[in-house]
Amino acid sequence: MHVRPWERDEHVVVPVPRGQIPHRARCDFCNAEGDTPWLVLANDFVADDGWASQGHWGACQGCVSLVRRRRWSAVYARLLATEAAQPLDQRLDVPGRRKRTMAMWQRLEVNMLGVVPFREELNL
């Protein structure tokens, strides 16, 4: 769960077995919809501006090598490219977004425990 300060619909996460509800996987880095075959294992943390991260992060094939090498500017470029393909009303326009996002990823970097292939049986 990654809570952003401007999101109003915060809710308690209720675990549901995979396959019981329809869902769309999204990369936690570039926000691309689709397969996220990698897990970035991380400790829970709160960033300086109030962003919170609880649990591990899902990464797509395109982001995982950049995350492993801590190439945050390149990951941010992927995020912008994903967003550019979305309708205007679905794009996130928040003042200071780049600075906030980079600070969040730098805090993630300090809390990263490793990167592993996603497997349902990991039960993380």
Secondary structure, DSSP 8 states (H G I E B T S, - for coil): -EE-TT-----------TTSS----B-TTT--BS---EEEEE--EE-TTS-EE-S-EEE-HHHHHHHHTT-HHHHHHHHHHHHHTS-GGGS---TTHHHHHHHHHHHHHHHEEEEEE--GGG--
